[in-house]
Amino acid sequence: FIVEKTLDNLRKGPFSSRNNLSPAVKIKRLMDLGEDLYRDEGEKICLVLLKRFLSSIFKGLCGASRFRRDVADTHSWEEAVHVLENWRELAERSDLNG
């Protein structure tokens, strides 16, 4: 179920177009996926999977290592949402694509 739900959330467009999404859109999709996982599977599974997906979803993003570290340092879904929202606001205000 988790893999199916993940793939459904990531399949919002053709594969080639997913690589062209803005960082803010990618963060929003990751937050949507996280909320579904949190609701359906619980906080622990949600955080583990969210942290694992970060490296591949944000590969090549300027500041990605700091972003991953900030999310990795969270210990609850609420903390992760706060970090994701802060990064999303930053992405919307600036060009994080390098």
N, C-alpha and C positions, 0 to 999 in steps of 0.2 A: 504494500500500500504506500509506504513512504516514497519509494523510488518512483512509482507511478504518479503520485501527487507532485513530486519534484519535477519530473519531466513535463507534466501538464503545465505547471507554472512557468517553466522555461520555454515552452513551445508557443509563446504568444506571437510568434512570427517565424518566417523562414530562417533556417540556420544562419545563412549569410547575413541577414539583417540584424540578428541578435548581436553580432560583433560591432555593429555600428551604433548601438544604443548609447545614449549619453550616460555618464556615471550616475546622475540623479535618477534616471529611469531604472537602471540596474539595481540601485539601492532600494528603490520603491518596490520592485518585484521581489527582491530578497526579503524585504519586510513583510510583504503579502504572504510569501511562502512561510516565513517564520511564524506569522500569526496562525496560519492553518496548522502547522506542525504543533505549535503550542496548544492549540485548542484540541486537536485530534490525538496527539501522541504524548503530550506532557512537556514540561519545561526542560528536563534533562536531555531528552532526545532532540528537542528543538535546538538547544544550544550547541550540542555536539555536531549536528548536521550543518547548522548555520556556519559554524566556524570552519568546517571542512570545505564548504562550498566557496568560501571567500577567495581562496587562492586562485581557483580557476576562473571564477566569474570576473574578478578584477585584475587579471593578468595584464600587465602593461600600463596600468593606471598610475599616473604620477601620484606618489604618496601612498601606494597600495600597502607597502610593508607597515607603515604607521597605522593605517586603517585596520589591517588585520590584527596588529598588536593591540590596538584599542578595543576591538571586539573580543579578542582572546582574553583580555583582562576582566571581562564581565563574568559575573557569577549568577545572574538572574536574567529572565526575559526582559524585565523592566529596564535594567541597566543596558542591555543590548539595544533595546529600542531607543533609548536616550542617545547612545553612541551613533546608531544608524541615522537618527534624525539630524544630529549635529553634522555628520558627514554629508548627508543629503542636502542640507541647507548650504554648506560650503560648496558642494558640487553645482548647485543651482546658481550661486553667485559668481563662480569663477570657472575657468577652464582647467579641469583636472586631468585632461588627456595628455598634458605635456606638450 
